[in-house]
Amino acid sequence: MGYISRMDASVGQLQNSMFTGLSAFPLTPLSNDEVDERAFSALVERLSAAGVDSITALGSTGSYAYLSVEERSRVARLAVKCAGETPVFIGVGALRTSQVLTNVANAEAAGAAGVLLAPMTYQALTADDVVALFRTVTERSSLPVIVYDNPITTHFTFTNDLYARIAEMPGIASIKIPGIQADPEMTMSRIQKIRSVIPDHVSIGISGDAMAAEGLNAGCDAWYSVIGGTLPQQALRIVRPALAGSAADARAESARLAPLWALFAEFGGSLRVVAAIAEYLGLAPKNCLPLPIQGLDSIQRLRVAQVIDELQLAH
């Protein structure tokens, strides 16, 4: 595309390479209603050692919406400190723009490589509201921004036109799109339509773990992964072949994890299941989610443990 921005082309290429591959979203474990800094640090160190391409702290899996500004600032600093050379992106979404800007400033001070911005809402947001939010952040910070599109958690739905309006802004580096429940041809068509309205340097990242393989096979540059934050090796076995052009291998590895994806669907999403996995593997304390989120009951946890053991995901 003949897109011209204020960013130097080499900067755009650097951003594009950083916002590709597997971005792992770790939990932010709580213990006695406080962030368990030791458990969180160990999770981040584990991801870096596994060789993920980036780490996104304080995403929805990281329970950002339930944490105070001070807790989020501390988590951001821990993430960067424990990630070593692995780039760290920090979730900065909040209900008020002033709070978002504080979170952005704290992420920048922590040494984050970029920020993940969700248009959080209580009152319904308009497209113009969201454009103004992203414009304010990109004008006030030099950090690259990932556009977070997840209507299940934010209750806001992006359109292709809105992607295009926001992607024009200097500093927008990537768009995190929801998983696409469709056949491979329809998935590819959807990705191509998004690609046609955004600049070349803006990467497209798939979410929705069960649909990640098809999204990557259809041309997505990155997987913003829930399971990658707890089971990085399993996620890498999907990402690496997909990005190397081995679609069948990526699809087969995702199919192997079908019992896990089924638990996500049955238990109302990925968060409770991933927390149960982390607790079962000793990576997080018991009942690590922020109240009022109760987590899974004992019978559900047993089923999670059975799937982990049957698929040998602890190894």
N, C-alpha and C positions, 0 to 999 in steps of 0.2 A: 504494500500500500504506500501511497505517496504522502504519508503522514509526517508532518514536521512539528517538533516540540522544542521546548527550551532546553531539553536534556541533550547532551552530547550523545552521538550515536553509540560510542563505546560504553557510555554509562547504561544506555538502554540494553545493549547486549549483555552487560554484566548482570543487570537486574533480571533479564530473561533467563539466564543460566541459573541464577540463584533460586528462582521461583519455578523449578522443575523437579521432577523425580518424586521421591517420597517425603512429604512433610508430616511428621509424626506428632500427634496431639496427645500429650500425656494428661492424666488425671492431676488434679491438685488435691491430694488426700487430706482429709481433716481428721483430727483426733481431739475429742473433748471440745468440739466447736472451735478449734484453732487449726491453722494450717500446720500439717506435720512436715516441717521443713526437711527433716532427715529423709523421710520416705520420698518426698518430691525430688530432692537432690539426687537420690539413688535412681529414681526413674529416668531423670534427664541424663545422668552419666551412662546408664544402660543404653539409652537411645544413641548417644554419641558413639559409644563403643561398637554398637551394631552397624554403624555406617549409614544411618539415614541421611538424606540430603539436607534436611532442615528440621527444626523442632519448632512447633507452634505452641507456646505456653498460653494459658488463659483463653483457650477457645471454649466452645460449649462443653467439650469433654473436661476442660479444666475449671468448669463452674465459675467463670469470671463474673457472671451476673450476681452471684451470691456473696462476693467478697468486697470488703471495703477498699477504698483507694489505697490506704496504707498497706493492707495485705497484698494487694495486687502489685504495688511497687516492690515489696519485699520478694514476692515470687518472681517478678521480672529479673531482679538482680541475681537471685539464686539460679535461675534458668541460664542466664548468660555465663555466670561463673562456672557452672557445672557442665556446660555443653562443649567446652574446649574450643576446637576450631569449627564446630558445626554451627551454621547460621541459626539464629534464634529470632522468631517472629513473636510479637506479643499482642494478644487481644486487648483492644482499647475501647470497645463499645460501652456505652452508658446511655442513660435516658436523657441527659442534658449535654449540650455541646461543650459547656464549660468543663464538665467532668471528663468528657472525652479528651479535651486538650490537656488536662492535667495528667491523664493516663498516658497520652502520647509523650509528654515531656518526661515523665518518669521512665518510660520505655527507652527514650533516647538517652537519658542519663545512665541507664543500666547498660547501655551498649548494644541494644537490639539492632538487628539488621533490617527490620521492617516491622510494620504493624498490620494487624488484622482488624478491620473496622466493620462492625455489624450495626445496621440501623435499628437500634433497640426502640421499642415503642410501648406505651400504655395507651395514650390516645393514638388513633390511626394516623400514620404518616402519609403525606402525599409524595409524588415523585419529586416535586420541587423542594420539599423539605429535605429529602435525601440528597439531592444534588447540592443543596446549600451546605449540608453537613460535610460531604466529601470535599467540596471546594474549600471550606474553612480549614479542614485538616491539611489538605495538600498545600495551602497557602501559608500555613503556620509552621510546617515541619518539613525537613528535608528527607525524612525517612520514607522509603517506598511503602506503598499502601496496597494491601490485599482487600479487594471488595468481597465482603462476606454475604452471600446470598443463601439463606436457609430459612424459608418461610415457616417451617415447623417451629423453630425457636423464636424467631423475631416477629412473626406475624406480619411480615411485609414481603411482597412479591415483586421481583424485578422483571422488567420487560427487556427485550432486545434494544429498544430505543433508549431505555434508561442505561443499559450497559454502555451504549455508544456515547451518551452524554457524559457519563462519568469517566470513561476510558480516555477521553480527550484530555483530561486534566494532567498536567505534569505531575509525576510522582506516582501515578497509578501503575502498579507493576503486574498485578495478577487479579483474576476474577475466580472466586471459588463458587462453582455452580452446584446446585443440588443434583443428586443422582437421577438418572434418566431411566424410567421403567419402560423400556421399549426394546424392539428387536435391534440387531446391530445396524441395519440400514437406517432406521429411524434415529438411532443414537448418532450415527455419523452425520445425518442431515441436520440434526439439532446443533451439533458442534460446528459444522460448517457455516450455519446461519449466524452463530455468535461470532465466529472468526471473521466473517465478512464485514462486520460493523465495528470492529475494534482495531487499534493499531497493532502492527506486527510485534512490537516489543512487549505487549501485554500478554502474559501467559494465561492459559485456561486450566484450572484445576478442578478435578471431579471430587465430589464427596458422596456420601452414601456408600458405605463399604461394599455392600453386596453387588453394587453396580459399577465398582471401580474398574474392574478388568475391561468391561465393555467400553467404558468411557475412555480409558487409556488407548485401547485398540482403535477407537474411533478418532483419535487425534488429540486428546487432552494432553497437556504437557506435564501435569502434576497430579498427584493424589493427595488430598488433604484428609488424612486417615485417622479415624478413631482407633481402630485396632492396632495401627502402627505405633501408637503411643504406649501400648502394653506388650504387644507381641510383634516387635519390629521385624524379626527374621521372616515371619510368615508373610508380612506385608511386602517385604522386599522380593519375595519369591513371585509375587504378582507384578510388581512394578518393573523389575529389571527385564524380564522377557518381553513385556508389553512395549516398553520403550525401545527395545532392540528389534522390534518387528516380529517377534514370535508370538503372535496373537493366540494361537492354539495352546501354547504352554501357559500363558497368563490365564486364559479361560479355564484350563484344567485345574490350575492351582486354586482359583476362586471356587470352582465347583467342589473341590475337596473340602473347602470350608463351609459348604452349604448348611451343615447342621448348626454352625455358629450363626450364620446369617438368619437361619430360621428362629433361633432364640431371640435375636434382635427384634424380629417382627412380632413374635409372640409376647414378649415382655415389654412392649411399648417403646422400643428404641434401643439404642446401643449403650447409653450411659450406665444404666443399672447392671447390664450384663458385663460390661468392661470393668466396672468397679468390683463385681463379684469375682471376676477372673483375677484381678490384681490382688484381691484379698486372699483368694485360694492359693495363689502362688507365693504369698508372703511378701508381695511388693507394696502393699498398703495395709494399714491397720483395719480392723473390723469396723464396719459401719462408717466408711470413709467419706460418704457423701454428705453434703450440707443439708441439715434439716430445714424444711420439713420432708425432704426426699428420703424415704425410708430404705430404699434399696430392696433387694429381692428377699423373699421369705426363705425359710430353711429348705423347703421342698424345691423351690426354684433354684436355689444355690446348689443343691445336690445334682440337679440336671445339668447345670453349667459345668460342674466338676466332672461329670461323666463325659460330656462332650470334649472337654480339655484332655482328659485321659485317653479317650478313644482315638482322638486325632493326634495324640502325642504332641500337643502344643506347648507343653512345659519344657521341651528339650530344645 
